[in-house]
Amino acid sequence: MEWLQIVVLAAVQGITEFLPVSSSAHLILVPVLTSWEDQGLAFDVALHLGSLSAVVIYFRHEIWQMIASSLAALRGRGINKDAQLAIWVTLATLPVCIIGFLLRDVISVYMRSTVIIALSLIGFGLLLGYADWKKRGTRSEYQMQLKDVLIIGGAQALALIPGTSRSGITITAALLVGMSREGAARFSFLLSIPVIVLAGGLEAVELLHQPQSVDWLSMAAGTLLSGAIAYLCIHYFLVIIKKMGMQPFVVYRVLFGAWLLWFFHV
């Protein structure tokens, strides 16, 4: 792989994985705007590993508390706020796992059109804008109820529709049930961990059944670059939403979706 290709793909993955702008919408542009060959499954696994590393490192203290508290709860010491959060993350992950498993082939074959991606960008972007403007509350990720978790988990399954954005739809749902911007974003980031693990795991299994030479240098560079960029995105996203909210991302989604419709269909 060319170094420019490595940098661009790592940047696209690192930026769009956690911002509410849809990674699938941006990734379709890479082969259209360049003459690069497909980067291959091994590099996709490396990029996912970078994103996973970023979110785990950023939330390492919270994750450690969730694991330690969950183990303590299993030993009969009761369920504290960290163990409860671990339960909520697990429950909210189940819908996307089940629906993704059942409809994986349907989604990959019939829902990859640029029209669907563009309309999802615009429609779910406007919903994010409404939720941020009208419905946001003050509750943190530690103050959720079961019904909130079920709504957010169900919404996450909608991210299987290309263009929706997993982070975008989960933040939207969290705002609609009365969470704060920071609480919604932080819970969305925590939810990304099992999803990335499962998606990367499926790709790794497929990779094992596709014997091919592996460019380890490219993979290492992709992992490090996507991880570093994703870490910075998480940090600055949490800073930006405190000052400006979600509206800049809403405007970007609507303009980008409109441009996709024009570029591919006019």
C-alpha positions as CSV (number, residue, x, y, z in Angstrom):
1,M,0.0,0.0,0.0
2,E,1.1,3.6,-0.7
3,W,1.8,5.7,2.4
4,L,-0.8,8.3,1.3
5,Q,-3.4,5.6,1.1
6,I,-2.5,4.4,4.6
7,V,-2.8,7.9,6.0
8,V,-6.1,8.7,4.3
9,L,-7.8,5.5,5.2
10,A,-6.6,5.7,8.8
11,A,-7.7,9.3,9.0
12,V,-11.2,8.5,7.6
13,Q,-11.6,5.6,10.1
14,G,-10.2,7.5,13.0
15,I,-12.4,10.6,12.5
16,T,-15.7,9.0,11.4
17,E,-15.8,6.1,13.8
18,F,-16.8,8.2,16.8
19,L,-18.1,11.5,15.3
20,P,-21.8,11.5,14.5
21,V,-21.2,11.8,10.7
22,S,-21.3,8.2,9.5
23,S,-18.2,6.3,8.5
24,S,-19.9,4.4,5.7
25,A,-20.9,7.6,4.0
26,H,-17.3,8.7,3.9
27,L,-15.7,5.4,3.0
28,I,-17.7,5.2,-0.2
29,L,-15.9,8.3,-1.4
30,V,-12.4,6.8,-1.2
31,P,-12.6,4.4,-4.2
32,V,-14.6,7.0,-6.1
33,L,-12.1,9.9,-5.6
34,T,-8.9,7.8,-5.9
35,S,-7.5,5.0,-8.1
36,W,-6.4,2.9,-5.2
37,E,-7.0,-0.8,-5.1
38,D,-9.1,-2.2,-2.3
39,Q,-7.0,-2.2,0.9
40,G,-7.9,-5.7,1.8
41,L,-9.5,-7.3,4.9
42,A,-6.3,-7.4,6.9
43,F,-6.0,-3.6,6.8
44,D,-9.6,-3.2,7.8
45,V,-8.9,-5.3,10.9
46,A,-5.9,-3.1,11.7
47,L,-8.0,0.0,11.4
48,H,-10.7,-1.4,13.7
49,L,-8.0,-2.4,16.2
50,G,-6.8,1.2,16.2
51,S,-10.2,2.6,16.9
52,L,-10.8,0.0,19.6
53,S,-7.5,0.9,21.3
54,A,-8.3,4.6,21.3
55,V,-11.7,4.2,23.1
56,V,-10.3,1.7,25.5
57,I,-7.3,3.9,26.4
58,Y,-9.5,7.0,26.7
59,F,-12.0,5.3,29.0
60,R,-9.6,3.0,30.7
61,H,-10.5,4.2,34.3
62,E,-14.2,3.7,33.7
63,I,-13.7,0.4,32.0
64,W,-11.5,-0.8,34.9
65,Q,-14.2,0.2,37.4
66,M,-16.9,-1.5,35.4
67,I,-14.9,-4.8,35.3
68,A,-13.9,-4.7,38.9
69,S,-17.4,-3.8,40.1
70,S,-18.9,-6.5,37.9
71,L,-16.6,-9.1,39.4
72,A,-17.4,-7.9,42.9
73,A,-21.1,-8.2,42.1
74,L,-20.7,-11.8,40.9
75,R,-19.1,-12.5,44.3
76,G,-22.2,-11.2,46.0
77,R,-21.1,-7.7,47.0
78,G,-24.0,-5.9,45.4
79,I,-24.4,-3.9,42.2
80,N,-22.9,-0.4,42.4
81,K,-23.1,2.3,39.7
82,D,-20.2,0.9,37.7
83,A,-21.5,-2.6,37.7
84,Q,-24.9,-1.2,36.7
85,L,-23.3,0.7,33.8
86,A,-21.6,-2.5,32.6
87,I,-25.0,-4.2,32.6
88,W,-26.6,-1.3,30.6
89,V,-23.8,-1.5,28.0
90,T,-24.3,-5.3,27.6
91,L,-28.1,-5.0,27.3
92,A,-27.9,-2.1,24.8
93,T,-25.5,-4.1,22.6
94,L,-27.8,-7.1,22.2
95,P,-30.3,-5.6,19.6
96,V,-27.6,-4.6,17.1
97,C,-25.9,-8.0,17.5
98,I,-29.1,-10.0,16.9
99,I,-30.5,-7.9,14.0
100,G,-27.0,-7.6,12.5
101,F,-26.6,-11.4,12.5
102,L,-30.1,-12.0,11.0
103,L,-30.0,-9.3,8.4
104,R,-26.3,-9.0,7.6
105,D,-26.7,-10.3,4.0
106,V,-29.8,-8.2,3.3
107,I,-28.0,-5.0,4.5
108,S,-24.8,-5.7,2.6
109,V,-26.6,-6.4,-0.7
110,Y,-29.7,-4.1,-0.8
111,M,-28.9,-1.1,1.4
112,R,-25.5,0.1,0.1
113,S,-26.8,2.6,-2.4
114,T,-25.7,6.2,-2.2
115,V,-29.4,7.3,-2.1
116,I,-30.0,5.4,1.1
117,I,-26.7,6.7,2.6
118,A,-27.5,10.3,1.6
119,L,-31.1,10.2,2.9
120,S,-29.9,8.6,6.1
121,L,-27.3,11.3,6.6
122,I,-29.9,14.0,6.1
123,G,-32.9,12.4,7.9
124,F,-31.0,11.1,11.0
125,G,-28.9,14.3,11.1
126,L,-32.1,16.5,11.4
127,L,-33.3,14.1,14.1
128,L,-30.0,14.6,16.0
129,G,-30.5,18.4,15.6
130,Y,-34.0,18.2,17.0
131,A,-33.0,16.0,20.0
132,D,-30.1,18.3,20.9
133,W,-32.1,21.5,20.5
134,K,-35.4,20.4,22.1
135,K,-35.0,17.3,24.2
136,R,-31.7,17.1,25.9
137,G,-31.7,16.8,29.7
138,T,-29.1,16.6,32.5
139,R,-28.7,13.0,33.4
140,S,-25.4,11.2,33.0
141,E,-24.6,7.7,31.9
142,Y,-24.9,6.6,35.5
143,Q,-28.5,7.8,35.9
144,M,-30.2,5.7,33.2
145,Q,-33.2,3.5,33.6
146,L,-33.9,0.2,31.9
147,K,-36.3,1.8,29.5
148,D,-33.6,4.3,28.4
149,V,-31.2,1.5,27.8
150,L,-33.7,-0.4,25.7
151,I,-34.5,2.7,23.6
152,I,-30.8,3.5,23.0
153,G,-30.0,-0.2,22.2
154,G,-32.9,-0.4,19.8
155,A,-31.8,2.8,18.1
156,Q,-28.2,1.5,17.8
157,A,-29.6,-1.3,15.6
158,L,-30.7,1.4,13.1
159,A,-27.0,2.1,12.6
160,L,-27.0,-1.0,10.4
161,I,-28.6,1.2,7.8
162,P,-25.6,2.8,6.0
163,G,-25.4,6.6,6.5
164,T,-27.1,6.5,9.9
165,S,-24.0,6.7,12.1
166,R,-23.8,4.4,15.1
167,S,-22.6,7.2,17.4
168,G,-25.1,9.7,15.9
169,I,-28.1,7.5,16.4
170,T,-27.2,6.4,19.9
171,I,-26.5,10.0,21.0
172,T,-29.8,11.1,19.4
173,A,-31.7,8.4,21.4
174,A,-29.9,9.2,24.6
175,L,-30.7,12.9,24.2
176,L,-34.4,12.1,23.5
177,V,-34.7,10.1,26.8
178,G,-33.3,13.1,28.7
179,M,-29.5,12.6,29.0
180,S,-27.0,15.4,28.8
181,R,-24.8,15.9,25.8
182,E,-21.8,14.6,27.7
183,G,-23.6,11.7,29.2
184,A,-25.1,10.7,25.8
185,A,-21.7,10.9,24.1
186,R,-19.8,9.0,26.8
187,F,-22.4,6.2,26.8
188,S,-22.2,6.1,23.0
189,F,-18.5,5.7,23.2
190,L,-18.7,2.9,25.7
191,L,-21.2,1.2,23.5
192,S,-18.8,1.3,20.7
193,I,-16.4,-1.1,22.4
194,P,-18.4,-4.4,22.2
195,V,-19.6,-3.4,18.7
196,I,-16.1,-2.8,17.4
197,V,-14.9,-6.0,19.1
198,L,-17.6,-8.0,17.4
199,A,-17.2,-6.4,14.0
200,G,-13.4,-6.7,14.1
201,G,-13.8,-10.3,15.3
202,L,-16.0,-11.2,12.3
203,E,-13.5,-9.7,9.9
204,A,-10.6,-11.5,11.7
205,V,-12.5,-14.8,11.3
206,E,-13.0,-14.1,7.6
207,L,-9.4,-13.2,7.2
208,L,-8.3,-16.6,8.6
209,H,-10.2,-18.2,5.8
210,Q,-8.6,-16.1,3.1
211,P,-4.9,-17.1,2.9
212,Q,-2.9,-14.1,1.7
213,S,0.3,-12.3,2.4
214,V,0.1,-9.7,5.1
215,D,1.9,-6.3,4.9
216,W,2.7,-6.0,8.6
217,L,4.3,-2.6,8.3
218,S,1.1,-1.1,6.7
219,M,-1.1,-2.8,9.3
220,A,1.0,-1.4,12.1
221,A,1.0,2.1,10.7
222,G,-2.8,1.9,10.0
223,T,-3.4,0.8,13.6
224,L,-1.3,3.5,15.2
225,L,-2.6,6.3,13.0
226,S,-6.2,5.4,13.2
227,G,-5.9,5.0,17.0
228,A,-4.2,8.3,17.5
229,I,-6.7,10.2,15.4
230,A,-9.6,8.5,17.0
231,Y,-8.3,9.3,20.5
232,L,-8.0,13.0,19.6
233,C,-11.5,12.9,18.0
234,I,-13.0,11.5,21.2
235,H,-11.3,14.1,23.3
236,Y,-12.1,17.2,21.2
237,F,-15.7,16.0,20.5
238,L,-16.4,16.0,24.2
239,V,-14.9,19.5,24.4
240,I,-16.8,20.8,21.4
241,I,-20.3,19.6,22.4
242,K,-19.9,21.4,25.8
243,K,-19.6,24.7,23.9
244,M,-21.4,24.3,20.6
245,G,-23.7,21.2,21.0
246,M,-24.4,18.9,18.1
247,Q,-25.6,21.5,15.6
248,P,-22.2,21.8,13.6
249,F,-22.4,18.1,12.9
250,V,-26.1,18.4,11.9
251,V,-25.2,21.1,9.4
252,Y,-22.3,19.0,8.0
253,R,-24.5,15.9,7.7
254,V,-27.2,17.7,5.8
255,L,-24.8,19.4,3.4
256,F,-22.8,16.2,2.9
257,G,-25.9,14.2,2.2
258,A,-27.2,16.8,-0.3
259,W,-23.8,16.8,-2.0
260,L,-23.8,13.0,-2.3
261,L,-27.2,13.1,-4.0
262,W,-26.0,15.8,-6.4
263,F,-22.6,14.2,-7.1
264,F,-23.9,10.6,-7.8
265,H,-27.3,11.3,-9.3
266,V,-27.2,14.5,-11.2
